[in-house]
Amino acid sequence: MFLIIAGSILIIVTLGVLESFLHGRALAKIPVRIHINGTRGKSSVTRLLAGALREAGKVTCAKTTGTLARFITPTGREYPIYRPGGANVGEQVRIVRLAASYKPDVLVIECMALQPSFQWMSEKRFVQATHGIITNARPDHLDVMGPEPRDVALALAGMTPRGGILFTAERDLLDVFEMSSRDRGAKLVGIGEADVEDVTEKDLEPFSYNEHAENVALVIKVCESLGVDRETALRGMWSAPPDIGVLKAFPVNFHGRRLLFVNAFAANDPTSTGRIWESMLARYPQYRRKIALLNCRADRPDRSFQLGEAILDWTAADDYLLVGSGTHAFAKAAAERGLDTEKIHFAEGKGANEIFEIMVDLCGHSGIIIGMGNIGGPGLDILRHVKNRSTLVAVEEKEAAAQADAAAAAHPD
């Protein structure tokens, strides 16, 4: 019996050593490894950076968690990540090995860990980045990384690359990343207010969605460190396919009623969500009624509670539509802070079609609906439902067809 146990242990240890050796060999085949983390914008920055590097002629693989996890090849083609046992940080080993098979110059990979110890392990064991990016540190997942916003920054700092370069657009808690960079012997490059202001409206206009200047400034700075000029980086970012959950506004003309649905589901911390709420209301003042659509999750009551408390500090909505599950957490927090409960409408457990009809009723002849909270549950279904009825999609398809016709005419062969 002892020999069987000892033999089993020996086999397990041998397999572990072999796996570690093969992973190290795969990492060695990828000269530049860029590990991306942060509260908001990880997926957008991953896609933007991969697009910029492809435009510069660098063989680039990318992996994004985003709304739907995807592996992106050097040609820009995307494949879904197969997860038979659910999401697990160990899948990064498989992604690194897959990327190495393309013999890339660069791997851009999004950190998928939440637990502070797993964030450290993802960097130390799996990615061993040459370049790290922490987009920002905002109060989200406080049940795992909290309880305070500073604790979130400390958790994210666990993936600072040893001896590498760390880029961040976080300014309020920059001292945390200064500390981690000193500890790991990394060079810290901060994206300041001046860098963000250098990203002009002209730079943002070609995007087909509402991209954040902060994300663009981050990518430009990383590209500079890799020898890619600003103009090339911007061209690559403009052509990079966005994540399905990207911030975007969809106009809908529904039997003479003018609606605008803003997909802000990916921004689920109160700071980011509040900024988007105010900026969208300022950008589209022509819509008469203002509807806040909160997609709640029963397994994320802390997020619903935080949004319920924060929403009273924003410009008031005319109505608050609660969908998903565990909506009572938001309603309780908002009511305790003084929100008029007559403005709260519950649509928990309802499907996208029924939710859309409620949205139409609440908007009347003209209204803006800003979806926030979570993309999971009915969020993605609502987004698809609205997108398939949006006049924007018809315009984009018409423009794409015109561009294809023009290209065919220019190159008849």
C-alpha positions as CSV (number, residue, x, y, z in Angstrom):
1,M,0.0,0.0,0.0
2,F,2.8,2.4,0.9
3,L,4.5,1.7,-2.4
4,I,1.3,2.4,-4.3
5,I,0.9,5.8,-2.5
6,A,4.6,6.6,-3.0
7,G,4.4,5.7,-6.6
8,S,1.3,7.8,-7.2
9,I,3.0,10.8,-5.5
10,L,6.1,10.4,-7.7
11,I,3.9,10.3,-10.8
12,I,2.1,13.4,-9.8
13,V,5.3,15.3,-9.0
14,T,6.9,14.2,-12.3
15,L,3.9,15.3,-14.3
16,G,4.0,18.7,-12.4
17,V,7.7,19.2,-13.2
18,L,7.1,18.2,-16.9
19,E,4.1,20.6,-17.1
20,S,6.2,23.4,-15.6
21,F,9.1,22.7,-18.1
22,L,6.8,22.7,-21.1
23,H,5.1,25.9,-20.0
24,G,8.5,27.6,-19.5
25,R,9.5,26.6,-23.0
26,A,6.3,28.0,-24.4
27,L,6.9,31.3,-22.6
28,A,10.4,31.5,-24.0
29,K,9.0,31.4,-27.5
30,I,7.1,34.7,-26.9
31,P,9.5,37.6,-26.7
32,V,7.0,40.2,-25.5
33,R,4.2,39.2,-23.0
34,I,1.8,42.0,-22.0
35,H,-0.4,41.2,-19.0
36,I,-3.5,43.4,-18.6
37,N,-5.5,44.0,-15.4
38,G,-7.6,46.6,-13.8
39,T,-11.2,47.3,-12.7
40,R,-12.5,48.8,-15.9
41,G,-11.3,48.7,-19.5
42,K,-9.2,45.5,-19.5
43,S,-10.9,43.9,-22.5
44,S,-11.0,47.2,-24.5
45,V,-7.3,47.8,-23.9
46,T,-6.5,44.2,-24.8
47,R,-8.3,44.5,-28.1
48,L,-7.1,48.0,-28.9
49,L,-3.5,47.1,-28.2
50,A,-3.6,43.9,-30.2
51,G,-5.1,45.9,-33.1
52,A,-2.4,48.5,-32.9
53,L,0.4,46.0,-32.8
54,R,-1.0,44.1,-35.8
55,E,-1.2,47.3,-37.7
56,A,2.5,47.8,-36.9
57,G,3.3,44.4,-38.5
58,K,4.0,42.6,-35.3
59,V,2.8,39.0,-35.1
60,T,0.4,39.3,-32.2
61,C,-1.8,36.9,-30.4
62,A,-4.4,38.1,-27.8
63,K,-6.7,36.6,-25.3
64,T,-9.6,38.5,-23.7
65,T,-12.0,37.6,-21.1
66,G,-14.5,40.4,-21.8
67,T,-18.2,39.7,-22.3
68,L,-17.3,36.5,-24.1
69,A,-13.9,35.0,-23.7
70,R,-12.0,35.0,-27.0
71,F,-8.6,34.0,-28.4
72,I,-7.5,36.3,-31.2
73,T,-5.0,35.0,-33.8
74,P,-2.4,37.2,-35.6
75,T,-4.8,37.7,-38.5
76,G,-7.4,39.1,-36.1
77,R,-9.7,36.0,-36.3
78,E,-11.4,35.2,-33.1
79,Y,-12.2,31.8,-31.4
80,P,-14.3,31.1,-28.3
81,I,-12.4,29.8,-25.2
82,Y,-13.6,26.3,-24.4
83,R,-14.2,25.9,-20.7
84,P,-15.6,22.5,-19.9
85,G,-15.2,23.0,-16.1
86,G,-15.9,26.7,-16.0
87,A,-13.5,29.7,-15.9
88,N,-10.2,28.8,-14.2
89,V,-7.0,30.8,-14.1
90,G,-5.2,27.6,-15.1
91,E,-6.5,28.1,-18.6
92,Q,-3.7,30.7,-19.1
93,V,-1.3,27.8,-19.4
94,R,-3.3,26.5,-22.3
95,I,-3.5,29.9,-23.9
96,V,0.2,30.5,-23.7
97,R,0.9,27.2,-25.4
98,L,-1.6,27.9,-28.1
99,A,-0.1,31.4,-28.7
100,A,3.4,30.0,-28.9
101,S,2.4,27.7,-31.8
102,Y,1.9,30.9,-33.9
103,K,5.5,32.0,-33.2
104,P,4.4,35.5,-32.2
105,D,6.3,38.6,-31.5
106,V,3.8,39.6,-28.8
107,L,1.1,38.0,-26.6
108,V,-1.5,40.4,-25.1
109,I,-3.4,38.6,-22.4
110,E,-6.1,39.8,-20.0
111,C,-5.8,38.8,-16.4
112,M,-8.9,36.7,-15.4
113,A,-8.1,36.4,-11.6
114,L,-10.1,38.1,-8.9
115,Q,-8.6,36.6,-5.7
116,P,-5.5,38.6,-4.7
117,S,-3.4,35.4,-4.4
118,F,-4.6,34.2,-7.8
119,Q,-3.7,37.5,-9.4
120,W,-0.2,37.1,-8.1
121,M,-0.1,33.5,-9.3
122,S,-1.4,34.4,-12.7
123,E,1.6,36.7,-13.2
124,K,4.3,34.8,-11.3
125,R,3.5,31.3,-12.6
126,F,1.5,31.7,-15.8
127,V,2.4,34.8,-17.7
128,Q,5.7,36.2,-16.4
129,A,5.0,39.4,-18.3
130,T,7.6,41.8,-19.8
131,H,5.0,44.5,-19.7
132,G,2.1,44.9,-17.3
133,I,-0.9,47.2,-17.6
134,I,-3.3,48.2,-14.8
135,T,-6.0,50.3,-16.3
136,N,-7.4,51.7,-13.1
137,A,-8.4,50.7,-9.5
138,R,-12.0,51.4,-8.6
139,P,-14.4,50.0,-6.0
140,D,-15.7,46.7,-7.4
141,H,-15.6,43.1,-6.2
142,L,-15.1,44.4,-2.7
143,D,-16.3,41.1,-1.3
144,V,-13.1,39.5,-2.9
145,M,-10.6,42.3,-3.2
146,G,-11.9,44.8,-0.5
147,P,-13.2,45.9,1.8
148,E,-11.8,49.3,0.9
149,P,-10.9,50.8,-2.5
150,R,-7.2,50.9,-1.6
151,D,-7.4,47.1,-1.0
152,V,-8.5,46.8,-4.7
153,A,-5.3,48.6,-5.8
154,L,-3.2,46.4,-3.5
155,A,-4.8,43.2,-5.0
156,L,-4.2,44.4,-8.6
157,A,-0.6,45.3,-7.7
158,G,0.1,41.6,-7.2
159,M,0.5,41.3,-11.0
160,T,3.3,43.9,-11.3
161,P,5.9,42.2,-13.6
162,R,9.2,41.5,-12.0
163,G,11.9,43.5,-13.7
164,G,9.5,44.6,-16.4
165,I,7.5,47.8,-17.2
166,L,4.1,48.6,-15.5
167,F,1.8,51.1,-17.2
168,T,-1.3,52.5,-15.4
169,A,-3.8,55.2,-15.8
170,E,-4.7,55.1,-12.1
171,R,-3.9,58.4,-10.5
172,D,-5.7,58.5,-7.1
173,L,-3.9,55.3,-5.8
174,L,-0.7,55.6,-7.8
175,D,1.4,55.3,-4.7
176,V,0.3,51.6,-4.4
177,F,1.8,50.9,-7.8
178,E,4.9,52.9,-7.0
179,M,5.4,50.7,-4.0
180,S,4.8,47.4,-6.0
181,S,7.1,48.6,-8.8
182,R,10.0,49.3,-6.3
183,D,9.4,45.9,-4.7
184,R,9.5,44.0,-8.1
185,G,12.2,46.1,-9.7
186,A,9.8,47.3,-12.4
187,K,9.7,50.6,-14.2
188,L,6.4,52.5,-13.6
189,V,4.9,54.5,-16.4
190,G,1.9,56.6,-15.4
191,I,-0.7,57.9,-17.8
192,G,-1.4,61.4,-16.6
193,E,-4.1,63.9,-17.3
194,A,-2.0,65.6,-20.0
195,D,-1.7,62.2,-21.8
196,V,-5.4,61.8,-21.8
197,E,-6.0,65.3,-23.0
198,D,-3.6,64.7,-25.9
199,V,-6.2,62.2,-27.3
200,T,-8.4,64.6,-29.3
201,E,-12.0,64.3,-30.6
202,K,-10.4,63.7,-34.0
203,D,-8.6,60.7,-32.6
204,L,-11.8,59.3,-31.1
205,E,-14.2,60.1,-34.0
206,P,-13.3,57.1,-36.2
207,F,-14.3,54.6,-33.5
208,S,-17.8,53.1,-34.2
209,Y,-18.5,53.2,-30.5
210,N,-17.8,55.4,-27.5
211,E,-14.2,54.6,-26.7
212,H,-12.6,56.2,-23.6
213,A,-9.7,58.6,-24.2
214,E,-7.9,57.1,-21.2
215,N,-7.8,53.6,-22.8
216,V,-6.5,55.1,-26.1
217,A,-3.8,57.1,-24.2
218,L,-2.7,53.9,-22.4
219,V,-2.3,52.0,-25.7
220,I,-0.4,54.8,-27.3
221,K,2.1,54.9,-24.4
222,V,2.6,51.1,-24.5
223,C,3.1,51.2,-28.3
224,E,5.7,53.9,-27.9
225,S,7.7,51.6,-25.6
226,L,7.6,49.0,-28.4
227,G,8.7,51.3,-31.2
228,V,5.2,51.8,-32.7
229,D,4.4,55.4,-33.7
230,R,1.2,57.2,-32.7
231,E,-0.4,57.3,-36.1
232,T,0.1,53.6,-36.7
233,A,-1.3,52.7,-33.3
234,L,-4.4,54.8,-33.9
235,R,-5.1,53.2,-37.3
236,G,-4.8,49.8,-35.6
237,M,-7.1,50.7,-32.8
238,W,-9.7,52.1,-35.2
239,S,-9.8,48.8,-37.1
240,A,-9.8,46.5,-34.0
241,P,-13.2,44.7,-33.5
242,P,-14.6,45.8,-30.2
243,D,-15.9,43.5,-27.4
244,I,-19.7,42.9,-27.7
245,G,-20.1,44.6,-24.3
246,V,-18.4,47.8,-25.4
247,L,-20.0,51.2,-24.5
248,K,-22.3,52.0,-27.5
249,A,-25.5,53.8,-28.1
250,F,-28.3,52.2,-30.3
251,P,-31.1,54.5,-31.6
252,V,-34.4,52.8,-32.1
253,N,-37.4,54.2,-34.0
254,F,-40.3,52.0,-32.7
255,H,-43.5,53.0,-34.4
256,G,-42.7,56.7,-34.3
257,R,-41.2,56.5,-30.8
258,R,-37.6,57.7,-30.5
259,L,-35.5,55.6,-28.1
260,L,-31.8,55.5,-27.5
261,F,-30.4,52.5,-25.6
262,V,-26.9,52.9,-24.2
263,N,-25.0,49.7,-23.5
264,A,-23.1,50.4,-20.3
265,F,-23.5,47.0,-18.7
266,A,-19.8,46.4,-18.6
267,A,-19.3,49.4,-16.2
268,N,-20.6,48.0,-12.9
269,D,-18.6,49.8,-10.3
270,P,-20.4,53.0,-9.0
271,T,-17.6,55.3,-10.0
272,S,-17.4,54.2,-13.7
273,T,-21.2,53.8,-14.0
274,G,-21.8,57.3,-12.6
275,R,-19.4,58.9,-15.0
276,I,-21.0,57.1,-18.0
277,W,-24.5,58.1,-16.8
278,E,-23.7,61.8,-16.6
279,S,-21.7,61.8,-19.8
280,M,-24.4,60.1,-21.8
281,L,-27.1,62.4,-20.5
282,A,-25.0,65.4,-21.5
283,R,-24.2,64.0,-24.9
284,Y,-27.9,63.2,-25.8
285,P,-30.0,65.9,-24.2
286,Q,-32.6,65.7,-27.0
287,Y,-34.2,62.6,-25.4
288,R,-37.0,63.7,-23.0
289,R,-37.3,60.9,-20.5
290,K,-34.3,59.3,-18.7
291,I,-34.5,55.6,-17.7
292,A,-31.9,53.8,-15.6
293,L,-32.0,50.1,-16.4
294,L,-30.3,48.1,-13.6
295,N,-29.4,44.4,-14.4
296,C,-28.8,42.8,-11.0
297,R,-27.3,39.5,-10.0
298,A,-28.3,37.6,-6.9
299,D,-24.7,36.4,-6.5
300,R,-23.5,40.0,-6.6
301,P,-25.6,41.7,-3.9
302,D,-22.7,44.0,-2.9
303,R,-22.6,45.4,-6.4
304,S,-26.3,46.1,-6.5
305,F,-26.1,47.7,-3.0
306,Q,-23.3,50.0,-4.0
307,L,-25.1,51.1,-7.1
308,G,-28.3,51.6,-5.1
309,E,-26.5,53.9,-2.7
310,A,-24.5,55.8,-5.4
311,I,-27.4,56.5,-7.8
312,L,-28.9,59.2,-5.6
313,D,-25.7,61.2,-6.2
314,W,-26.3,61.3,-10.0
315,T,-28.7,63.3,-12.1
316,A,-32.1,61.9,-11.3
317,A,-33.8,59.5,-13.7
318,D,-37.5,59.6,-14.4
319,D,-37.7,55.8,-13.8
320,Y,-35.6,53.0,-12.5
321,L,-36.2,49.6,-14.2
322,L,-34.8,46.6,-12.3
323,V,-34.1,43.3,-14.2
324,G,-32.1,40.2,-13.6
325,S,-32.1,38.6,-10.1
326,G,-31.7,39.9,-6.5
327,T,-33.2,43.3,-7.4
328,H,-34.3,43.8,-3.8
329,A,-30.6,44.7,-2.9
330,F,-30.6,47.7,-5.2
331,A,-34.1,48.7,-4.3
332,K,-33.5,48.6,-0.5
333,A,-30.3,50.6,-0.7
334,A,-31.8,53.2,-3.0
335,A,-35.0,53.5,-0.9
336,E,-33.0,53.9,2.3
337,R,-31.1,56.8,0.7
338,G,-34.4,58.5,-0.3
339,L,-35.2,57.3,-3.8
340,D,-38.9,57.7,-4.5
341,T,-40.1,54.0,-4.7
342,E,-42.9,55.0,-7.1
343,K,-40.1,55.4,-9.7
344,I,-38.9,51.8,-9.3
345,H,-40.2,49.2,-11.7
346,F,-39.5,45.5,-11.1
347,A,-39.0,43.2,-14.1
348,E,-37.1,40.4,-12.3
349,G,-37.1,37.1,-14.1
350,K,-38.6,38.6,-17.3
351,G,-37.2,38.0,-20.8
352,A,-35.7,40.5,-23.2
353,N,-38.9,40.9,-25.3
354,E,-41.1,41.8,-22.3
355,I,-38.4,44.0,-20.9
356,F,-38.2,45.8,-24.2
357,E,-41.9,46.5,-24.1
358,I,-41.6,48.0,-20.6
359,M,-38.8,50.2,-21.8
360,V,-40.9,51.5,-24.6
361,D,-43.8,52.2,-22.2
362,L,-41.5,54.1,-19.8
363,C,-39.9,56.2,-22.6
364,G,-43.1,57.4,-24.1
365,H,-42.4,59.3,-27.3
366,S,-38.8,60.0,-26.6
367,G,-36.4,58.5,-24.1
368,I,-32.8,57.4,-23.3
369,I,-32.3,54.1,-21.5
370,I,-28.9,53.4,-20.0
371,G,-28.3,49.8,-19.2
372,M,-25.9,49.1,-16.3
373,G,-25.0,46.7,-13.6
374,N,-24.0,43.4,-15.3
375,I,-23.9,42.0,-18.8
376,G,-24.8,38.5,-17.5
377,G,-28.3,37.2,-17.1
378,P,-30.7,39.1,-19.4
379,G,-28.1,41.8,-20.2
380,L,-26.8,40.2,-23.3
381,D,-30.2,39.2,-24.5
382,I,-31.5,42.8,-24.0
383,L,-28.5,44.1,-25.9
384,R,-29.1,41.8,-28.9
385,H,-32.9,42.5,-28.8
386,V,-32.2,46.3,-29.0
387,K,-29.4,45.9,-31.6
388,N,-31.6,43.9,-34.0
389,R,-34.1,46.8,-33.9
390,S,-31.7,49.7,-34.1
391,T,-31.5,52.0,-37.0
392,L,-27.8,52.4,-36.3
393,V,-27.2,48.8,-37.4
394,A,-29.0,49.3,-40.7
395,V,-26.8,52.4,-41.4
396,E,-23.6,50.6,-40.5
397,E,-24.5,47.7,-42.7
398,K,-25.3,50.1,-45.6
399,E,-22.0,51.9,-45.1
400,A,-20.1,48.6,-45.0
401,A,-21.8,47.4,-48.2
402,A,-20.9,50.7,-49.9
403,Q,-17.3,50.4,-48.9
404,A,-17.1,46.8,-50.2
405,D,-18.6,48.0,-53.5
406,A,-16.1,50.8,-53.7
407,A,-13.2,48.4,-53.0
408,A,-14.5,45.9,-55.7
409,A,-14.7,48.8,-58.2
410,A,-11.2,49.9,-57.4
411,H,-9.8,46.4,-57.8
412,P,-11.9,44.6,-60.4
413,D,-9.5,41.7,-60.6
